[in-house]
Amino acid sequence: MPDAPLTSEISLIESLSKVFAIALGILYLLGFLVVAAYLSQFGVSSFSVLQLQYLLAGIWLLGPPVLHTTILHAQRRFDERVVPEVLTGLCVLLMAFAVWFSVRIYPLIPSSLGGGKPLTVAFFEGDKKMPEEIQRQGSTRRSIPYKLVLSTDKYYVVLSPSSKERSLEVSRESVAGMVVLE
């Protein structure tokens, strides 16, 4: 009979690991939705599979409401059986909150904390000239300041200074470097 406590502990660890994996997946998916909705405002789409930014955005999205909901409803959740309509209603409410969050809150969170607040950057010209779309600062080999909304391994996406354009995609190979401004 000494195996019964060990089996119980292993079962508990398996259950907790499944809950953790599901929670991590939900955070990642919701974070992806937040980042995608935020970037779509600028006509940008980034569908990279593995990005830590998605997980951080999901944590920012769900952290406060989940903590609040957990505190208020923990006892009731264990006492009652949840009906399917309430699961469905919560999903719709969560999706509406995610869209609101991606437009109103996510852009205010600094990018260093996993948020969507654009960095102010300037590009440097290398041996070959920068693309014509990038405006230079006077006669220097440096661009005017831009707001960086996305950086991938192949390109940078910045907000366009033109009122007729939303964003510009700049190939990393087309510039010698980039500096983050204050």
C-alpha positions in Angstrom: 0.0 0.0 0.0 2.9 2.5 0.1 2.4 3.0 -3.6 -1.0 4.7 -3.1 0.4 8.1 -1.9 3.1 8.1 -4.7 0.4 7.4 -7.3 -1.7 10.2 -5.9 1.2 12.6 -6.1 2.0 11.6 -9.7 -1.6 12.0 -10.7 -1.7 15.5 -9.1 1.5 16.5 -10.9 0.1 15.2 -14.2 -3.1 17.1 -13.7 -1.3 20.3 -12.8 1.1 20.0 -15.8 -1.9 19.6 -18.1 -3.6 22.7 -16.6 -0.3 24.6 -16.9 0.1 23.6 -20.6 -3.5 24.6 -21.4 -3.1 27.9 -19.6 0.1 28.6 -21.4 -1.5 27.8 -24.8 -4.5 30.0 -24.1 -2.1 32.9 -23.0 -0.1 32.4 -26.2 -3.2 32.3 -28.4 -4.7 35.4 -26.9 -1.4 37.2 -27.0 -1.2 36.4 -30.7 -4.7 37.9 -31.2 -3.7 41.0 -29.3 -0.5 41.6 -31.3 -2.3 40.7 -34.6 -5.1 43.1 -33.9 -2.7 45.8 -32.8 -0.5 45.5 -35.9 -3.5 45.3 -38.2 -4.2 49.0 -37.4 -1.0 49.8 -39.3 -1.6 47.3 -42.1 1.0 44.9 -40.8 0.7 41.2 -40.2 3.3 39.1 -38.5 2.5 35.4 -38.2 5.7 34.1 -36.8 5.1 30.9 -34.9 7.4 31.4 -31.9 7.4 34.8 -30.4 7.8 35.6 -26.7 5.9 38.8 -27.4 2.7 36.8 -27.9 3.0 35.2 -24.5 3.8 38.5 -22.7 0.8 40.2 -24.4 -1.4 37.3 -23.3 -0.2 37.7 -19.7 -0.9 41.5 -19.9 -4.3 40.8 -21.3 -5.4 38.1 -18.9 -3.4 38.8 -15.7 -5.6 41.4 -14.0 -9.0 40.1 -15.0 -8.1 36.5 -14.2 -6.8 37.4 -10.8 -9.9 39.4 -10.0 -12.2 36.7 -11.3 -10.4 34.0 -9.4 -10.7 35.8 -6.1 -14.4 36.6 -6.6 -15.6 33.3 -8.1 -13.4 30.6 -6.6 -15.9 29.3 -4.1 -18.9 29.5 -6.4 -17.1 27.7 -9.2 -16.4 24.7 -7.0 -19.9 24.6 -5.6 -21.8 24.9 -8.9 -21.6 23.1 -12.1 -20.9 25.4 -15.1 -23.4 25.2 -17.9 -22.4 25.4 -21.6 -24.1 28.8 -22.2 -22.0 30.4 -19.5 -18.8 29.0 -21.1 -19.9 30.4 -24.5 -20.8 33.8 -23.0 -17.4 34.0 -21.3 -15.6 33.3 -24.6 -17.5 36.1 -26.4 -16.8 38.5 -23.5 -13.2 37.5 -23.5 -12.8 38.1 -27.2 -14.5 41.5 -27.0 -12.1 42.4 -24.1 -9.1 41.2 -26.1 -10.0 43.5 -29.0 -10.6 46.5 -26.7 -7.3 45.7 -24.9 -5.3 45.5 -28.2 -6.5 49.0 -29.2 -6.6 50.8 -25.8 -4.1 49.3 -23.4 -1.5 47.3 -25.3 -0.1 50.3 -27.2 0.6 52.0 -23.8 2.8 49.2 -22.5 6.5 49.7 -23.2 8.0 47.2 -25.7 10.6 46.3 -23.1 7.8 44.8 -21.0 6.3 43.0 -24.0 3.8 45.7 -24.9 3.1 47.5 -28.2 4.4 51.0 -27.5 6.4 51.8 -30.6 10.1 52.7 -30.2 11.4 55.8 -31.9 14.2 54.8 -34.2 16.4 56.2 -37.0 18.1 54.3 -39.8 21.7 54.6 -41.1 22.7 54.4 -44.7 25.4 51.9 -45.6 27.4 51.3 -48.7 24.3 51.3 -50.8 21.7 54.0 -50.5 18.6 53.6 -48.3 15.3 52.9 -50.1 13.6 56.0 -51.5 10.7 55.5 -49.1 13.0 56.3 -46.1 13.3 60.0 -45.7 16.7 61.4 -44.8 17.4 63.9 -42.1 18.7 66.8 -44.2 21.9 65.8 -46.2 23.0 63.3 -43.6 23.3 59.5 -44.0 20.7 59.1 -41.2 16.9 58.9 -41.6 14.3 61.0 -39.9 12.8 59.5 -36.7 10.3 56.7 -37.3 8.0 54.7 -34.9 9.0 51.1 -35.0 6.0 48.7 -34.6 7.6 45.4 -35.5 11.0 44.0 -36.0 11.7 40.6 -37.5 14.8 38.8 -38.7 14.2 40.0 -42.2 12.6 43.5 -41.9 11.5 46.4 -39.8 8.0 47.8 -39.9 7.7 51.5 -39.1 4.8 54.0 -39.2 4.8 56.1 -42.3 5.0 59.9 -41.9 2.7 60.2 -45.0 -1.0 60.6 -44.2 -1.8 58.4 -47.3 0.2 55.4 -45.9 0.0 53.5 -42.7 3.3 51.7 -42.5 6.6 51.0 -44.3 8.4 47.7 -44.4 12.1 48.2 -44.5 14.4 45.2 -45.4 17.2 44.8 -42.8 19.6 44.4 -45.7 18.7 47.9 -47.1 20.0 49.8 -44.1 23.4 49.6 -42.4 21.9 50.0 -38.9 19.3 51.4 -36.7 19.5 53.5 -33.5 16.8 53.7 -30.8 16.1 57.3 -29.9 14.6 58.7 -26.7 
